[in-house]
Amino acid sequence: MTVLITGAGLVGAQIARLEQDAGRRPVLLDVAPRLDALSDHVDLQRCDVVRGDLLNSLDIVDAITEHKVTRIIHTAAHPGLTPGGQDDPLNAVRINILGTAHVLEVARILGLDRVVACSSSVLHVALAGGEDNGAPGMENAYPRTTSIYATTKQALENLAGNYNALGLDVVCVRFSAVFGPWAPGGGGPATSAMGDWLTALAAGQDVPILPMRTEWLYSKDAGRGAWLACWAENLEDRVFNI
C-alpha cells in the first residue's frame, strides 16, 4: 500500500512523515520539490520524491505505476492561495481545477482505492448572494464564491462529488489558514505572517493583529487530518472541516 502525495510542501511533508512513522514509503510529486525543506521533516532515504506537473497527466500515471501507488492525498495547489489567485487567476484555475481533474481521472482509470482532496475553509467566508434562500429558478438562490481561490476550491469539491458518483472513493478535507515550520522562502502566506509576528515579538515590538474571519491550523494537524481521511474506514461523510 503506497500513498502518492501531490505537493511536497508544508502539509505534504507532514503527511509523508506520518506515512514513514507507519512503516511505509511515501511518494511525493511536486513540480519543484525543495529537498532542503523536506529534509527537516522526513527521511529522504525512506521516501521517493518525483518531479512532475499535475497539468501533464502522464506524470501522475508514471508516478503511480512505477511506485505501485494505491491511494493519493492531493495537497498541491497554486502557492499563493487567495492573494495569489487574485494576482494570477488563470494559473490558479489551471493548477487547482484542471490539476485536480487530472488527479481524479487518472485515479479513476487506474482503479485506485481512495483520493483525499484538500479544500479550504475559505468556502465558509468568501461567499455572497443567496438572498432567494434556495428557491428554484431564482437568480440568487444560492451563495456564490467571491474570489478566484474560493471558486477553484468549490470546483474541487464539486469534482470530488461527481467522481464519487462515478465510483471513485474521494474524500475532501477543508483546511483553515495553515502555518508551521518551513525553510525560508516558503510555507505560504499564513506561515509568513506568523513568522513576522513572532520575529517582531521576540524583538520586543508591539504586534497589531486585526480582526479576521478565519481560523489558524498548525501544519502537523492539517497533515494528520488528511492522513486520517486517507486511511479511515466506513466513512459516511465526504467533506470534513479540519
Disulfide bonds with the S-S distance in Angstrom:
none
